Amino acid sequence: MTLTDVLMYILPAFIVMMAMFIILKQFLDRDVTVRMTEAKRQQHKDTLPLRLQAYERLCVFLERISPPSLLPRVLNQAMSANRFRCELVSTINSEFEHNVSQQIYVTGDAWKSVRNAKEETIHLIHTAYDQLHPDATAIQLSAKIYEQISKTGTMPSETALAILRAEAAKLI
């Protein structure tokens, strides 16, 4: 047997083996792709309710800290403006802490807008308080906050609510 005879038997076997290897690799790659797609689909199916619930809870949070909802809920007519301001800020921070875990289910932009709405609402309260005299009442602070909202024409939470609604709509 010469080298040519050996090559005549080995070369076709090698070519057939390589062809089988390529076909098998393509089959396995396709199978992995299908499995990955199915796993992503299942994960999306499992996390979608959690994500929608997070958007819902953050919308509720924003509604609860909006001045038309917050002020009547916290207002006690016997309070001083300073005490009322402290109660408002404390309520906002408490509501925020209760919902802080929702940030893992929403986008970074959505969470940033929620955080900004919280900070802007607190800033609005402090700004209104700073415009009052030291012995002002809670009613006067409440009126000043509403006055500032009417001047700007928007509430701090409106932008964040729009972002949350748009992102939640994309999920459905």
N, C-alpha and C positions, 0 to 999 in steps of 0.2 A: 504494500500500500504506500502510495506516495502522498506527498503533502496535498496535491491537487485532489486526490480521491477523498482525503479527510475533509478538505474544505468543501467539496461537493455535498457531503453529508451534513456537515456542521453549519455551513452558511444558510441553507434553507431553514434548518431548525431554528437558528438564531433569528432569522427574519420573522418566522412565524411566532416565536416567543416575544419578540419586540412588538409585533402587531397586537398580540393578545394583551401585553402589558399596557399599551396605549389605550386599547378599547376598555380594559378593566379600570384604568385610571379615570377615564372620562365617565364611566358609569358610576364609580365611587364619588367623584367630584359632584356629579349631578345629584346623587343621593344625599350628600352632605348639604348641598344647597337647598334641596327640598326640605330636609329636616330642620335646617336653620330657619328657613322661612316659616315653617309650621311652628317652631318654638317661639319665634317673634310674634306670630299671630296669636298664639295662646297667651303669651305674656301680655300683649296688648289687651286681649280679652279679659285677663285677670286684673290688670291695673286700671283699665278704663273707669270702672265705677269709683275707685279710690281717687283718681284724678278729678273726675267730675264732682265728687263730694268735696274735695279740697277747694275747687273753684267756687262751689256753692257756699261753703263755710266762710271763705274770704269775702264773698259778696255780702253775706250776712254781717260780717265784721264791719265792712265799710258802711253799710247802712246803719248799723248800731252806733258808729262813731260820728255819723254826720250830725251836725248841730240840730236840725229839726227833730231828730230822734233822741239824741243824747241830752239836750238841755232839759226838756220836760221830765225825762226819766230821773235825772239827778237833782233837779231843782227843789230846794226847800226854801221857802220865802223868808224864813228866819235867819238864813245864812248870810254871812258877810260875803262880799265879792271875792275876797282873798280865799276864804274857806271853799266857796263854790268853785273857784278856779282850781284849787288843789283837788277837789273831788272829781272834777271833770278830767283832769290830767291823769289822776289815779285810775279812774274808770277806763279811760282809753288804753293806758298801759296794761291794765289787767286783762282787758279784752284781747289786746295784741299778744300778750304772753300765752293766753289760752289757745291762740291760733298759730303760734309760731311754727309748730311742727308741719303745718300745711305747705311750707316752702319747698319741701322735697318733692311735692307732686306737681308744682307749677313751674313755669319757665322763670329764668332769672329776671327777665324784664317785668313779668307779672308781679313777682315778689318785690322787686325794687319799687314798682308803682304803688303797691300796698304800703310799703314802709314809708314812702314819700308822703302818701295821703295821711298817714298817722302823724308824721312830723309836721306837716303843714297845718293839720287841724289843731295840734298843740300850739303851734306858733300863732295861729289865729286867735286862740284863747288868750295867750300871753299878751299879744298885741292889743287886744280889746281891753284887757285888764289894765295895761299900762296907760291907757287913755282915760282912765277913771280916777277920781280922787280917792284917797286912802280909806275913807269910811263909806264907800259905796256898798250897795246891797247886791245880792245875787240877781235880783230882777234887773237892776241896772246893767250888770255885766251881761246878762242874757240879751237884753235889748241892744247893747253895743256889739255883741257878736253877730246878731241878725243884721244890724246896720252895716257891718263890714262885709257880710255876705252879699247884701243887696248892692253895695258899691262895686264889688268885683264881678257880680253876676254869676259866679260859679262857686260850688263847694269843692273843697280839696279832694273829696273822694270821687268826684264825677269822672275824672280822667282814668283813675285806677279801675273803676267799675266798667268803663268802656273797654279797657284792655282785657280785663278778666272775661267779659262777655264774648269778646271777639275770639279769644283763645279757646274758651269752652266750646264755642260754636265749631271751631276747627276739629275738635275731638269727636264730635258726633257724626 
